[in-house]
Structure formats: C-alpha cells, structure tokens
C-alpha cells in the first residue's frame, strides 16, 4: 500500500519543482507543528517542521510517533528539540561555508500560543505539572536562552508546516508550497515555464 501511495504522489507531483532565487537576505526561518491524537484510528502524535533559507525550503520532516503519547507538553518539547537541533546543525554548516552573517536568533514559528508563552518564559515551567518533561528536552530552552532560536506565535492560516501534520485543503496546501518555492512547471516543447501554484 505504501508503494501505491508513493506512485500516486510521484504521478501527481511530476509537474512541480523546487526553485531558488537570489535574495540579498540570508535569513533562516523554521515552522514547527504537532498534531496530538487527531487521528481517531490510532491517536498517535504526528509532528513536522519546515526550515527555509532565503524563503525557500531546505529541510522538511514529518513523522508519526510509534506509540501513543499522553503528556502534550512532552510531545511539544520533543518536536521543538528536533527542529532546534537541525537549526543548530545548519548554523554550523553556514559558519563553515563562510555564510556566518546570518540573522540571530532564528525564528521558529509555532501555532500553539500556550507553548510559545511557556517557552519564552511567560509561564513557570518548573511547577509540578511539568515534572514529566525529561531533562534532555530542555535543550530547546537553552537554545532560546542563548538566542540561537526565538519562538514566534503564528496564526494557523499562516502556518506553512500545517500540511505536514493535518489534512489540508488544496488552496492552503498550494499557498504553503508556493511560499516555499515549490512551483508548477508547464512543459511546452523543449521549454519549461514556471508558473505559480496560486
């Protein structure tokens, strides 16, 4: 069945390409999203993130957790930890590549306002309600403290990673893909013409 899904995907996306343009800014932006137990069949977490450089996609990841998870805050921390470690790796790669004039901190867009407030220090996370959070997951909090990343609340309508974790309507999917530089290609003879997916 997975092979059929892959073949359907390839058939449906053969006219799209990832395009990059020269922009003056060297900004990295991340979008992170998690869907906790929304699927009524399995009730497992699906989390994902997108990382763009110069407004175009460089990393993306979506995965379903292998087991059912009870505490939502632990799930949010784990997902944030994943994107933070990828961002720090990307920063090191840019430094080695002499592209170290990047904007700091890197914004991580998040549509969970409660979690954004908690991580940015507006809510005490050392209370008894948060004891289940493992020490290793405070890695993300340290990155925020060191100004490596900054959590930013983003409206769901502007969340580009939403389609990684939830079913998306065609228009919102194409809006996200267009914002990430995934453009439709029309073939006319030997000439390929880029067209926007709006």
VOBA-1610 file (N, C-alpha, C; in pm, whole numbers, padded with zeros to 5 digits, always signed):
BEGIN
Unk+00082-00119+00000Unk+00000+00000+00000Unk+00087+00126+00000Unk+00197+00122+00074Unk+00287+00239+00078Unk+00345+00267-00060Unk+00373+00161-00137Unk+00426+00181-00273Unk+00323+00250-00362Unk+00196+00213-00345Unk+00091+00279-00424Unk+00081+00427-00389Unk+00089+00459-00259Unk+00086+00600-00218Unk+00203+00676-00279Unk+00320+00613-00279Unk+00438+00677-00337Unk+00419+00700-00487Unk+00367+00601-00558Unk+00344+00615-00701Unk+00240+00723-00731Unk+00132+00727-00651Unk+00031+00832-00670Unk+00092+00969-00646Unk+00175+00979-00543Unk+00241+01106-00513Unk+00330+01149-00630Unk+00412+01057-00680Unk+00503+01090-00790Unk+00426+01131-00915Unk+00317+01059-00943Unk+00237+01094-01060Unk+00174+01233-01044Unk+00127+01264-00925Unk+00060+01392-00901Unk+00154+01510-00889Unk+00283+01484-00864Unk+00376+01596-00843Unk+00484+01605-00949Unk+00468+01536-01060Unk+00572+01536-01163Unk+00587+01671-01232Unk+00488+01757-01220Unk+00495+01889-01283Unk+00540+01999-01187Unk+00598+01963-01073Unk+00642+02062-00975Unk+00791+02053-00955Unk+00850+02168-00926Unk+00994+02170-00899Unk+01022+02266-00785Unk+01132+02244-00718Unk+01177+02332-00612Unk+01268+02436-00675Unk+01233+02563-00663Unk+01309+02669-00728Unk+01375+02758-00625Unk+01491+02810-00659Unk+01565+02901-00572Unk+01598+03027-00651Unk+01588+03140-00585Unk+01619+03268-00646Unk+01722+03339-00560Unk+01793+03433-00619Unk+01892+03510-00544Unk+01823+03621-00466Unk+01832+03613-00333Unk+01782+03717-00245Unk+01899+03769-00165Unk+01893+03895-00127Unk+02002+03955-00050Unk+02006+03907+00094Unk+01891+03876+00151Unk+01891+03836+00291Unk+01934+03690+00306Unk+01999+03661+00417Unk+02044+03525+00446Unk+01965+03469+00563Unk+01837+03497+00568Unk+01761+03458+00686Unk+01713+03314+00677Unk+01718+03250+00792Unk+01665+03115+00808Unk+01538+03128+00891Unk+01432+03062+00848Unk+01306+03064+00922Unk+01257+02920+00933Unk+01206+02884+01050Unk+01153+02750+01072Unk+01005+02758+01108Unk+00931+02656+01066Unk+00790+02639+01102Unk+00778+02501+01164Unk+00716+02493+01282Unk+00703+02367+01353Unk+00557+02345+01388Unk+00511+02221+01374Unk+00373+02190+01406Unk+00364+02049+01460Unk+00269+02027+01548Unk+00244+01894+01602Unk+00094+01873+01610Unk+00051+01753+01580Unk-00090+01717+01589Unk-00099+01602+01688Unk-00160+01626+01801Unk-00161+01529+01909Unk-00292+01451+01909Unk-00288+01327+01862Unk-00402+01237+01872Unk-00523+01275+01790Unk-00507+01344+01680Unk-00620+01387+01600Unk-00679+01274+01517Unk-00597+01177+01480Unk-00646+01062+01403Unk-00722+00968+01498Unk-00850+00948+01473Unk-00932+00867+01564Unk-00897+00719+01559Unk-00829+00673+01455Unk-00794+00532+01445Unk-00677+00494+01535Unk-00575+00576+01541Unk-00453+00538+01615Unk-00417+00632+01729Unk-00468+00756+01728Unk-00442+00854+01835Unk-00294+00876+01863Unk-00214+00876+01761Unk-00070+00899+01777Unk-00033+01039+01732Unk+00076+01086+01786Unk+00127+01218+01751Unk+00186+01217+01611Unk+00158+01322+01537Unk+00226+01348+01411Unk+00292+01484+01427Unk+00422+01490+01406Unk+00492+01618+01418Unk+00572+01644+01292Unk+00597+01770+01266Unk+00673+01804+01148Unk+00729+01943+01156Unk+00829+01968+01072Unk+00885+02102+01064Unk+00936+02129+00924Unk+00943+02258+00892Unk+01000+02306+00767Unk+01105+02409+00803Unk+01216+02408+00732Unk+01319+02511+00751Unk+01346+02571+00614Unk+01335+02703+00606Unk+01360+02770+00479Unk+01479+02864+00493Unk+01551+02877+00384Unk+01665+02968+00374Unk+01639+03057+00254Unk+01645+03188+00274Unk+01612+03283+00167Unk+01473+03258+00110Unk+01380+03224+00198Unk+01240+03198+00166Unk+01216+03068+00089Unk+01313+02980+00078Unk+01291+02856+00004Unk+01331+02736+00088Unk+01259+02629+00071Unk+01270+02509+00152Unk+01409+02446+00142Unk+01470+02418+00258Unk+01596+02344+00261Unk+01583+02215+00341Unk+01497+02210+00442Unk+01472+02087+00518Unk+01323+02076+00545Unk+01277+01954+00551Unk+01141+01927+00595Unk+01140+01787+00656Unk+01057+01771+00756Unk+01045+01640+00819Unk+00905+01628+00877Unk+00844+01515+00857Unk+00716+01482+00919Unk+00723+01337+00961Unk+00677+01310+01082Unk+00679+01171+01126Unk+00567+01145+01226Unk+00525+01019+01225Unk+00425+00973+01319Unk+00497+00901+01432Unk+00463+00935+01556Unk+00526+00872+01671Unk+00483+00726+01676Unk+00575+00633+01707Unk+00541+00491+01704Unk+00446+00447+01815Unk+00433+00525+01922Unk+00345+00488+02033Unk+00252+00605+02066Unk+00146+00574+02139Unk+00054+00677+02185Unk+00122+00756+02296Unk+00108+00887+02294Unk+00173+00973+02393Unk+00067+01044+02476Unk+00084+01043+02608Unk-00012+01109+02696Unk+00017+01257+02719Unk+00133+01295+02769Unk+00153+01436+02801Unk+00183+01520+02677Unk+00099+01618+02649Unk+00118+01701+02530Unk+00242+01787+02538Unk+00276+01833+02657Unk+00393+01921+02668Unk+00521+01847+02633Unk+00529+01719+02669Unk+00648+01640+02634Unk+00658+01626+02483Unk+00544+01605+02419Unk+00538+01593+02273Unk+00585+01724+02209Unk+00538+01836+02260Unk+00577+01966+02206Unk+00727+01989+02224Unk+00778+01954+02342Unk+00921+01971+02367Unk+01004+01885+02272Unk+00963+01761+02252Unk+01039+01671+02165Unk+01041+01725+02022Unk+00927+01772+01975Unk+00920+01828+01840Unk+01006+01953+01828Unk+01003+02040+01929Unk+01086+02160+01928Unk+01233+02124+01936Unk+01265+02021+02013Unk+01404+01975+02024Unk+01456+01928+01888Unk+01373+01859+01812Unk+01413+01812+01679Unk+01447+01928+01585Unk+01359+02026+01578Unk+01385+02139+01487Unk+01501+02224+01536Unk+01518+02236+01668Unk+01630+02314+01722Unk+01763+02250+01687Unk+01772+02118+01702Unk+01899+02052+01670Unk+01932+02064+01522Unk+01831+02058+01435Unk+01854+02075+01291Unk+01898+02218+01260Unk+01837+02317+01327Unk+01876+02457+01306Unk+02019+02483+01352Unk+02058+02429+01466Unk+02194+02448+01515Unk+02295+02382+01422Unk+02259+02265+01368Unk+02346+02199+01270Unk+02360+02287+01146Unk+02249+02344+01100Unk+02250+02430+00982Unk+02336+02554+01005Unk+02325+02613+01125Unk+02409+02728+01159Unk+02556+02693+01150Unk+02595+02578+01205Unk+02735+02536+01200Unk+02780+02517+01055Unk+02694+02460+00974Unk+02728+02438+00833Unk+02749+02572+00763Unk+02662+02670+00791Unk+02678+02802+00731Unk+02806+02870+00777Unk+02842+02853+00903Unk+02967+02912+00953Unk+03087+02852+00881Unk+03087+02719+00862Unk+03195+02653+00790Unk+03198+02694+00644Unk+03083+02731+00589Unk+03073+02771+00448Unk+03091+02921+00429Unk+03135+02991+00532Unk+03156+03137+00529Unk+03028+03215+00505Unk+02917+03163+00548Unk+02790+03235+00541Unk+02745+03271+00682Unk+02838+03318+00763Unk+02808+03339+00904Unk+02740+03472+00935Unk+02703+03550+00833Unk+02636+03677+00858Unk+02484+03660+00868Unk+02443+03550+00927Unk+02302+03517+00938Unk+02236+03597+01049Unk+02104+03614+01037Unk+02029+03680+01143Unk+02017+03586+01262Unk+02034+03641+01382Unk+02019+03560+01502Unk+01927+03633+01597Unk+01840+03573+01666Unk+01807+03432+01667Unk+01718+03393+01549Unk+01720+03265+01517Unk+01638+03214+01409Unk+01494+03199+01458Unk+01397+03258+01388Unk+01258+03244+01433Unk+01204+03104+01405Unk+01139+03046+01505Unk+01069+02919+01491Unk+00921+02951+01508Unk+00846+02943+01400Unk+00704+02978+01402Unk+00624+02861+01456Unk+00533+02892+01547Unk+00458+02793+01623Unk+00315+02840+01635Unk+00217+02751+01612Unk+00077+02793+01622Unk+00013+02758+01755Unk+00090+02708+01851Unk+00040+02678+01985Unk+00082+02792+02077Unk-00011+02885+02101Unk+00023+03005+02177Unk+00063+02974+02321Unk+00000+02876+02383Unk+00036+02839+02520Unk+00178+02788+02529Unk+00218+02706+02435Unk+00355+02653+02436Unk+00456+02763+02407Unk+00422+02853+02315Unk+00511+02965+02284Unk+00533+03052+02407Unk+00427+03083+02480Unk+00439+03162+02603Unk+00522+03089+02708Unk+00500+02959+02721Unk+00573+02880+02819Unk+00722+02882+02789Unk+00758+02863+02664Unk+00899+02857+02627Unk+00966+02993+02633Unk+00894+03098+02603Unk+00953+03231+02608Unk+00958+03288+02749Unk+00924+03207+02848Unk+00942+03246+02988Unk+00824+03316+03050Unk+00709+03320+02983Unk+00593+03388+03040Unk+00518+03301+03140Unk+00546+03171+03142Unk+00481+03079+03235Unk+00590+02999+03305Unk+00575+02975+03433Unk+00672+02897+03508Unk+00664+02751+03466Unk+00772+02698+03410Unk+00770+02559+03365Unk+00828+02465+03469Unk+00867+02515+03586Unk+00925+02429+03688Unk+00820+02379+03786Unk+00694+02407+03761Unk+00588+02365+03851Unk+00567+02215+03847Unk+00483+02168+03937Unk+00461+02024+03950Unk+00391+01966+03828Unk+00322+02049+03748Unk+00252+01998+03631Unk+00348+01959+03519Unk+00475+02002+03525Unk+00568+01979+03416Unk+00680+01881+03452Unk+00669+01808+03562Unk+00778+01721+03606Unk+00807+01608+03509Unk+00710+01572+03427Unk+00728+01460+03335Unk+00821+01495+03218Unk+00853+01621+03201Unk+00939+01662+03090Unk+01082+01622+03120Unk+01142+01542+03034Unk+01279+01494+03054Unk+01379+01608+03046Unk+01490+01591+03115Unk+01596+01694+03118Unk+01652+01718+02978Unk+01665+01612+02899Unk+01722+01629+02765Unk+01638+01722+02677Unk+01511+01735+02707Unk+01425+01819+02625Unk+01441+01967+02658Unk+01518+01999+02761Unk+01545+02140+02792Unk+01653+02197+02701Unk+01701+02114+02611Unk+01795+02157+02508Unk+01739+02276+02430Unk+01611+02268+02397Unk+01547+02377+02321Unk+01540+02504+02405Unk+01511+02491+02533Unk+01504+02608+02620Unk+01640+02676+02630Unk+01745+02597+02633Unk+01881+02654+02637Unk+01912+02728+02508Unk+01866+02674+02394Unk+01888+02742+02266Unk+01815+02875+02261Unk+01698+02882+02322Unk+01625+03008+02330Unk+01699+03106+02420Unk+01747+03056+02532Unk+01820+03141+02627Unk+01948+03197+02565Unk+02016+03116+02483Unk+02139+03158+02416Unk+02113+03240+02290Unk+01987+03269+02263Unk+01945+03346+02145Unk+01981+03277+02013Unk+01983+03145+02013Unk+02000+03071+01888Unk+01869+03065+01812Unk+01760+03047+01886Unk+01627+03045+01824Unk+01534+03135+01903Unk+01422+03171+01841Unk+01319+03250+01907Unk+01184+03196+01863Unk+01101+03156+01958Unk+00968+03107+01925Unk+00877+03225+01893Unk+00804+03213+01784Unk+00710+03317+01745Unk+00574+03254+01722Unk+00472+03312+01782Unk+00336+03264+01759Unk+00295+03301+01617Unk+00240+03204+01546Unk+00195+03224+01408Unk+00051+03175+01396Unk-00032+03253+01332Unk-00170+03211+01310Unk-00173+03083+01227Unk-00273+03001+01251Unk-00284+02875+01176Unk-00292+02902+01026Unk-00357+03009+00986Unk-00368+03041+00843Unk-00233+03073+00780Unk-00135+03113+00861Unk-00001+03144+00810Unk+00101+03035+00840Unk+00059+02926+00900Unk+00150+02818+00939Unk+00179+02730+00818Unk+00302+02739+00767Unk+00339+02663+00648Unk+00357+02515+00676Unk+00381+02475+00801Unk+00402+02334+00834Unk+00272+02262+00866Unk+00160+02328+00856Unk+00031+02269+00891Unk+00000+02145+00807Unk+00034+02147+00680Unk+00002+02034+00592Unk+00086+01910+00623Unk+00193+01924+00701Unk+00274+01807+00738Unk+00205+01722+00844Unk+00117+01781+00923Unk+00059+01709+01036Unk-00091+01690+01026Unk-00158+01761+00940Unk-00303+01752+00929Unk-00343+01751+00782Unk-00463+01703+00755Unk-00515+01711+00619Unk-00535+01857+00584Unk-00495+01893+00465Unk-00504+02033+00423Unk-00588+02042+00296Unk-00666+02149+00286Unk-00741+02170+00163Unk-00642+02213+00054Unk-00684+02196-00068Unk-00596+02222-00182Unk-00540+02364-00183Unk-00625+02463-00153Unk-00579+02602-00160Unk-00474+02633-00054Unk-00491+02582+00070Unk-00391+02609+00174Unk-00261+02532+00146Unk-00273+02413+00088Unk-00153+02337+00052Unk-00074+02411-00056Unk-00141+02458-00160Unk-00072+02530-00266Unk-00015+02663-00217Unk-00084+02728-00124Unk-00033+02852-00065Unk+00099+02825+00007Unk+00104+02717+00085Unk+00227+02682+00157Unk+00338+02643+00060Unk+00306+02562-00039Unk+00408+02519-00136Unk+00463+02638-00214Unk+00376+02730-00253Unk+00420+02848-00326Unk+00512+02934-00240Unk+00479+02948-00112Unk+00562+03027-00020Unk+00699+02963+00001Unk+00707+02831-00020Unk+00833+02759-00002Unk+00911+02742-00132Unk+00861+02797-00241Unk+00934+02790-00367Unk+00907+02666-00449Unk+00801+02592-00416Unk+00764+02475-00495Unk+00666+02524-00601Unk+00711+02530-00724Unk+00632+02587-00832Unk+00595+02481-00934Unk+00480+02500-00995Unk+00438+02412-01102Unk+00516+02441-01228Unk+00546+02338-01304Unk+00621+02352-01429Unk+00530+02308-01543Unk+00518+02393-01643Unk+00446+02359-01764Unk+00547+02330-01873Unk+00532+02220-01942Unk+00626+02186-02048Unk+00562+02220-02182Unk+00632+02303-02260Unk+00589+02338-02395Unk+00705+02310-02488Unk+00698+02201-02559Unk+00811+02162-02644Unk+00930+02130-02557Unk+01043+02195-02585Unk+01163+02175-02506Unk+01181+02282-02399Unk+01083+02372-02385Unk+01095+02484-02291Unk+01008+02457-02169Unk+01066+02474-02051Unk+00989+02459-01927Unk+00956+02597-01873Unk+00831+02621-01845Unk+00785+02751-01797Unk+00736+02736-01654Unk+00792+02816-01563Unk+00749+02813-01423Unk+00618+02888-01411Unk+00527+02834-01334Unk+00402+02904-01304Unk+00376+02893-01155Unk+00316+02995-01102Unk+00282+02997-00960Unk+00170+02899-00935Unk+00166+02842-00812Unk+00062+02746-00779Unk-00057+02811-00713Unk-00067+02945-00717Unk-00182+03014-00655Unk-00312+02978-00722
//
